[in-house]
């Protein structure tokens, strides 16, 4: 089983990801864009049981979005986003946090394999990854 140890910018909070992520993708959905304030989000998504807070749990602050069933969890000391929870209660961990914890190098096995919710995009991306109209089980977007 794979294990990844992550930490925020100030090292106040540490967390461990165990097993395999449910998703490794660039998410273009409206909800992620609104919560993260970004045109798309390079993320990994994990079950709740796969994410453990190993240090600094008392320093984690949660922001509940006022209309979405999503929360953003961040370090109250440095403000680093640790993960989000989505409507199915997965822990959506930014690939940026993972890379920062590994000398600014995302482990290859956690790299995005597709774009999801691409029909909701506000920025078109030119790469060789499949671009699904919704989730992974949806058709690939045709231009």
N, C-alpha and C positions, 0 to 999 in steps of 0.2 A: 504494500500500500504506500502511495506517495504521501509525503508530508512537506508542507511549506511553512516556514516561520517568517512572519511579517512583523513590522513595527512601524509606528508613526514617525514623523520627522524628528520629534524630540525624544523618542524612545520611552515615553511614558506608558504607552499602550503596546502590548504585543499580542498577536493572535497566531493560531496555528490552523492551517487548512489541511484536512486529511482526506485521502481518497482521490477521486476523480471529479472534476466539475461537471455539472449538468450541461453547462453552456460555456463555450469559448467563442465569443463573437463581437463584432461591432454592432451595437444596438442603435437603431435609428428611430425608435418609437417616440412618440410625442411625450409619453410619461417620463421616460428617462431624460429626454432633453429638458423638460421642465424642472425635474428634480435636480439634475446635475448642472443645468445652465451651460450646456455644450451642444454643438450640432449633432454629435453622435458619441457614443460611449464605448470604448474598448474594455470589455468586461469578461469576467468569469463568474458563473453563478453556481452556488453550492447549496446543498441542503443545510438546514439549520444545525443538524447534528455534525456536519463536517467542519464547522467553524467553532473554534474554542478560543475564548479570551484567556490568555495565560498570564497576563500582567496588566494591571492598571484599569480593571473593570470600573472602578469608582470614578475614573477620569473620562469615561465615555458619556457623551451627551447625544441624545436622540432628538431629531427634528421630525415631527409628524407632519407630512404635507397636509394642508387644509382640505383638499378635495380628493386626493388620490389615496389609494390604500398602499402607500409607500412611506417608508421612513429612511432617513439618512442618519448614520451613526458616525460621529467624528470625535477626535481627541479634543477635550476641552482646554488642554494646554496649548497645543500648536495649531489646532483647527484642521488637521489632516483628516480627510474622509477615509474611514476604515472600510465601510461597506454600506450598502442599502438593503432594505428588505422590500421585496415586491409583493404583488397581490397573492402569490402562492407561498409566501414566507420563505423564499429562497434568500440566501445571502449573496448579494451581487457585489463582488469585490473588484475594484478598478484594477486593470492590468498595470496602470502606472504605480500603484502602491506595491504590487508584487515586484515589479522591475526595480523600484527604489530600494527594496529590501534585499535585492540580489545584484548590488553594484551597477544599477541602472541597466540591467540585462534581464529581460523577461525570459524565464525558462522556456525553451523551445516547445515543450509539450503543453504549455499553457497559451500558446499563440492562437489568435483568432482563426477559425476555419471558415468563416462565412460572415456576411452581413445579414442582419435580420430586421424585419419591419422596414425593408428598403423602400416600399411604396410611400412611407411617411417621411422620407428623407427631405432635408432642406439643403443638403450638399451632396452632389454626385461624386462618387469615388471611382477612380480608374485604377483597378487592380484585377488580378486574376481570380479572386475569391468569388464563390457563388453569392448571389444577392437574392435572398428569399423575400417574397412579398410580405410575409408575416413571419412566423417561427420557422424552425427547420423543416417541419413537415409540409410547409406551403410550397407552392410552385416557385421556381426561380424566376426572378424579374426579367422580363424581356424588353429591351429598348427598341 
